[in-house]
Amino acid sequence: MQFELNDEQSALRDSLARLLADRYGFERRRALAISPEGHCPQTWAQLAELGLMGLPVAEADGGFGARAEDLLPVMQELGAALSLEPYLPLVLAATAVRLAGSEAQRAECLPAVAEGACRLAWAHDEAAGRHAPWWVQATARREGDAWVLSGAKSLVLGAPLADRFVVSARLSGEAAQREGCALFLVDAKAPGVQVRAYPLVDDSMAGELTLSGARAQALGDAADSARALAAIDGTLAMGVAAICADMTGAMRAAYRLAVDYLNTRQQFGRLIGQNQALRHRAAEMLVSLELAKSMAITAAVAVDDPGSEGAHLDLHRAKLSVARHARQLAQHAIQLHGGIGMTEEYAVGHYLRRIHVLDQLLGDGDAHAARLAALLTQGPAA
């Protein structure tokens, strides 16, 4: 597949890379991980100045209307820097509001998101679902002119930092059914909203969201099940593409660390990179990196052209392939470093942690392999 960044994409990527190099050195990142904020508010503001917050927001709503292909280099740079900024949850939630919200709701919510003044988080996964994309037990009921939500959402990325949540809840049907769900906008400070914050293994912030009779605003017409289904599917697809791009950025950085180490570390008076076996290992890692980059591009293209033949299959293939190659490359990078690769003070091990977290989001590799097998054997209705 031929894919080259245009001038605007290249300029944004280069500006972002310079910003992250200045503000997200590894030691600086370690300090941010244990800070009360869990990220860098100054960097977040600068990301907004670069226009990153407006990328997933349509032009009519104050953003730039970027495609998944435009987000690809951005997510790669954030992954390479091991960014702790809550950008992925914003992309997911802003996509959901764009797809499901009414014109008035988008006008009320998204301009502030594009300016960086409002942080959104996507709350869809539930603990009992175990990678099932449509397991929704949280319920919504109507009380007068308002909606009231009850239930719990697990692994809500950026939950402690969010101002508002986009929450999926069930109006009818059983937990695993696609039909009967709707999306709601919930204020993080509303009565009945509780967040139990915790750091993930890669030091990024997440939390468990508990809703106990929390008042919420339905995105669009709650009775329009078809639109809600399309919005959730579109959000999950965008998330898969963004995660694949993030993983390839982490892969690229881990590979470069390993190659630099091979070219500088000496044993017995010679560079360890002169060892033929280690050179073969580095070559295999490069093949994995290039394959994963191609699959991340495939995922982005599938999101931007969902009606194309095999688009839904390509998303499963991409998540499965990128995750497996990313884990393998990061493990090899650690092995090439020897004992130092396992230490907390060295960056290469943190890339494997990042990849493990990303692999678990929106279905791990095994879950996507199972969905791909079902689609291939039973057809599109599977």
C-alpha positions, -999 to 999 in steps of 0.1 A, spaced: 0 0 0 14 34 -10 9 59 18 27 92 22 20 121 45 9 153 28 26 186 37 1 195 65 3 161 81 41 162 80 42 197 94 19 188 123 39 156 130 72 175 131 58 202 154 44 176 177 77 156 177 97 187 187 72 196 214 73 161 229 111 160 227 113 193 246 87 184 273 86 146 275 121 134 281 121 100 299 131 114 332 106 142 330 79 116 321 88 95 352 83 126 374 49 134 357 38 98 363 40 102 401 28 138 402 -7 146 416 -19 155 381 -6 123 364 2 143 333 16 177 322 -11 204 321 13 228 303 19 202 275 -19 196 273 -24 233 267 4 233 240 -12 203 223 -44 224 221 -25 253 206 -11 229 179 -47 220 171 -47 184 182 -79 187 202 -97 199 171 -87 170 149 -116 147 158 -141 176 158 -159 186 126 -152 219 110 -188 230 116 -183 224 153 -151 244 156 -125 217 147 -106 205 117 -126 175 107 -96 152 105 -98 117 92 -82 86 108 -54 90 83 -47 125 97 -46 111 133 -22 84 124 11 104 126 -2 122 157 -9 90 176 25 75 164 44 105 179 24 103 212 32 65 214 69 71 207 70 96 235 51 74 260 27 104 264 6 105 296 -18 131 281 -54 119 279 -56 123 242 -69 88 232 -100 91 254 -107 125 240 -106 111 204 -130 83 213 -155 105 232 -154 134 206 -160 109 178 -190 96 197 -205 131 202 -198 139 166 -216 108 153 -245 106 178 -251 142 190 -277 166 177 -266 198 160 -273 218 192 -255 193 214 -224 193 192 -224 231 192 -227 232 229 -200 206 236 -174 203 208 -160 239 204 -148 237 240 -132 203 233 -115 217 202 -101 246 223 -88 222 250 -111 237 276 -132 205 281 -118 170 285 -139 142 275 -137 104 283 -153 74 267 -171 51 291 -183 20 274 -164 -11 286 -178 -31 316 -159 -57 337 -182 -85 330 -179 -80 292 -144 -94 289 -136 -78 255 -171 -82 242 -177 -50 222 -215 -49 230 -217 -59 266 -237 -31 283 -254 -37 316 -256 0 327 -292 11 325 -309 44 316 -344 53 326 -365 83 319 -376 106 348 -396 135 335 -375 155 311 -342 139 322 -324 106 319 -311 88 350 -282 63 346 -271 35 369 -243 10 365 -205 8 364 -179 13 336 -145 -2 339 -111 9 325 -123 44 316 -92 60 301 -85 95 315 -114 92 339 -97 111 368 -90 140 344 -123 141 325 -148 170 327 -176 150 310 -181 114 301 -198 98 270 -215 68 285 -233 39 268 -264 26 286 -291 2 279 -328 11 274 -339 -24 268 -328 -60 260 -301 -82 275 -265 -73 283 -249 -87 251 -275 -75 226 -265 -48 201 -300 -33 201 -315 -13 229 -284 9 237 -280 47 236 -253 72 243 -254 98 271 -234 128 281 -226 129 319 -210 157 339 -181 144 359 -192 165 389 -229 156 388 -245 139 418 -243 102 416 -211 101 396 -181 85 413 -147 78 399 -122 54 415 -89 64 399 -59 42 394 -27 41 372 -23 15 346 8 -5 342 22 21 317 16 49 342 -14 64 324 -44 73 344 -77 54 342 -106 47 365 -138 29 373 -169 50 368 -199 43 390 -232 58 382 -258 58 410 -289 76 397 -268 101 378 -286 126 356 -275 126 320 -283 141 286 -291 117 258 -270 122 227 -294 127 198 -327 109 200 -324 80 225 -351 61 206 -330 62 174 -313 29 180 -298 27 145 -280 60 150 -267 50 184 -254 17 170 -237 34 141 -221 59 166 -208 32 189 -195 12 159 -178 43 145 -162 52 178 -148 17 184 -135 16 148 -117 50 153 -103 37 186 -89 6 170 -71 27 143 -58 51 169 -45 23 191 -28 6 162 -10 39 154 0 45 190 15 9 192 35 14 160 49 46 175 60 27 206 74 0 184 95 25 164 110 40 196 118 7 211 135 -5 179 156 27 178 167 22 214 177 -14 207 197 -5 176 214 24 194 223 1 222 238 -25 197 259 2 181 273 16 214 275 -13 239 309 -30 239 318 -65 253 352 -81 250 365 -51 231 339 -51 203 305 -37 197 278 -62 204 261 -51 172 289 -69 153 274 -102 165 257 -118 135 229 -133 156 220 -100 171 220 -83 137 196 -109 125 174 -102 155 174 -65 147 165 -72 111 135 -93 122 124 -65 144 125 -40 115 104 -64 94 78 -65 123 78 -27 125 73 -22 88 45 -48 87 28 -32 118 30 3 102 13 -10 70 -15 -26 91 -20 6 111 -24 24 77 -49 -2 67 -69 3 98 -70 41 93 -81 36 56 -109 12 68 -122 38 92 -122 66 66 -139 44 41 -162 21 62 -183 11 32 -154 -4 13 -152 -41 8 -136 -59 38 -132 -27 59 -147 -44 90 -123 -73 85 -93 -51 81 -99 -35 115 -98 -69 132 -67 -80 111 -49 -47 120 -55 -50 158 -45 -86 158 -14 -82 137 -1 -50 152 -6 -62 188 13 -95 182 42 -78 163 44 -50 188 47 -74 218 73 -95 200 94 -65 190 93 -49 225 103 -82 240 132 -86 216 143 -50 224 144 -58 261 164 -90 254 189 -72 233 195 -48 262 201 -76 287 195 -69 324 193 -32 320 163 -36 298 143 -48 328 150 -19 351 125 8 360 151 35 352 155 25 315 129 34 289 128 2 268 108 -18 293 82 9 295 74 5 258 64 -31 264 41 -19 292 25 6 269 20 -20 243 4 -44 268 -21 -17 278 -29 -9 242 -33 -45 234 -60 -49 260 -80 -19 249 -111 -24 227 -105 -62 226 -71 -79 228 -55 -98 199 -72 -130 208 -106 -114 209 -101 -98 174 -88 -132 161 -121 -148 173 -142 -120 157 -123 -123 125 -127 -160 124 -164 -157 130 -168 -131 102 -148 -152 77 -167 -184 85 -202 -171 90 -203 -139 68 -209 -103 76 -239 -111 99 -216 -128 125 
